[in-house]
């Protein structure tokens, strides 16, 4: 079974947040950055990947996405800042 990713995109630190899931993080984030990923990301110019979590199974990534979407905004920001305190764009670090 193929793994997956749960990820968060934003437009700036503490900006609009988008939570997604994919089996190919590099391709999906590239789509978002080119305005092809989702209407929401295109509307708010969400081009910065600030969090990415790898999962062994895509079902686990989907479950994590659903759980994170139910969180309040403060919890999402805390998670980002624990793992990426400078809100760097992690796209540049993808292999």
C-alpha positions as CSV (number, residue, x, y, z in Angstrom):
1,X,0.0,0.0,0.0
2,X,1.3,3.4,-0.9
3,X,1.9,6.0,1.8
4,X,0.7,9.6,2.0
5,X,1.2,13.1,3.4
6,X,-0.8,15.5,5.5
7,X,0.3,19.1,4.9
8,X,-0.5,22.7,5.7
9,X,-0.2,25.6,3.2
10,X,-0.4,29.3,4.0
11,X,0.2,32.7,2.5
12,X,2.3,34.2,5.4
13,X,3.1,33.5,9.0
14,X,-0.2,33.3,11.0
15,X,-2.1,33.8,7.7
16,X,-4.8,31.7,6.1
17,X,-4.3,28.0,6.6
18,X,-5.2,25.1,4.3
19,X,-4.9,21.4,5.3
20,X,-4.5,18.8,2.6
21,X,-3.6,15.2,2.0
22,X,-1.8,13.7,-1.0
23,X,0.3,10.7,-2.0
24,X,2.8,12.9,-3.9
25,X,3.7,16.0,-1.8
26,X,6.0,17.5,-4.4
27,X,3.5,17.4,-7.2
28,X,0.6,18.6,-5.1
29,X,2.5,21.6,-3.6
30,X,3.7,22.5,-7.1
31,X,0.1,22.4,-8.2
32,X,-0.9,24.8,-5.4
33,X,2.0,27.1,-6.2
34,X,0.9,27.3,-9.8
35,X,-2.8,28.0,-8.9
36,X,-3.9,24.5,-10.0
37,X,-4.2,22.8,-6.6
38,X,-7.5,24.0,-5.2
39,X,-9.8,27.0,-5.6
40,X,-9.3,27.8,-1.9
41,X,-5.5,28.0,-2.3
42,X,-5.7,30.0,-5.5
43,X,-8.2,32.4,-3.9
44,X,-6.0,33.2,-0.9
45,X,-2.6,32.8,-2.7
46,X,-1.6,29.9,-0.4
47,X,1.9,29.0,-1.8
48,X,4.0,28.3,1.3
49,X,4.3,24.8,2.6
50,X,4.7,25.1,6.4
51,X,4.0,21.6,7.6
52,X,4.3,18.1,6.1
53,X,3.8,14.8,7.9
54,X,4.6,11.5,6.2
55,X,2.3,8.5,6.8
56,X,3.0,4.9,5.9
57,X,-0.6,4.4,4.7
58,X,-2.8,6.9,2.8
59,X,-5.7,6.0,5.1
60,X,-3.6,7.3,8.1
61,X,-2.9,10.6,6.2
62,X,-6.6,11.0,5.5
63,X,-7.5,10.3,9.1
64,X,-4.9,12.9,10.3
65,X,-6.2,15.5,7.8
66,X,-9.8,15.1,9.1
67,X,-8.6,15.3,12.7
68,X,-6.6,18.4,12.1
69,X,-9.4,20.1,10.2
70,X,-11.5,19.7,13.3
71,X,-8.9,21.5,15.5
72,X,-9.2,25.1,16.5
73,X,-6.8,27.6,14.8
74,X,-4.6,28.0,17.9
75,X,-3.8,24.2,17.9
76,X,-2.9,24.3,14.2
77,X,-0.6,27.3,14.7
78,X,1.0,25.6,17.7
79,X,1.7,22.5,15.7
80,X,3.3,24.5,12.9
81,X,5.4,26.6,15.3
82,X,6.6,23.5,17.1
83,X,7.9,22.0,13.9
84,X,8.7,25.1,11.8
85,X,9.0,28.1,14.2
86,X,10.2,30.4,11.4
87,X,7.3,29.5,9.1
88,X,9.8,28.6,6.3
89,X,8.6,27.4,3.0
90,X,9.4,23.7,3.2
91,X,8.9,23.2,-0.6
92,X,12.6,24.0,-1.1
93,X,13.5,21.1,1.1
94,X,11.5,18.4,-0.7
95,X,13.5,15.8,-2.5
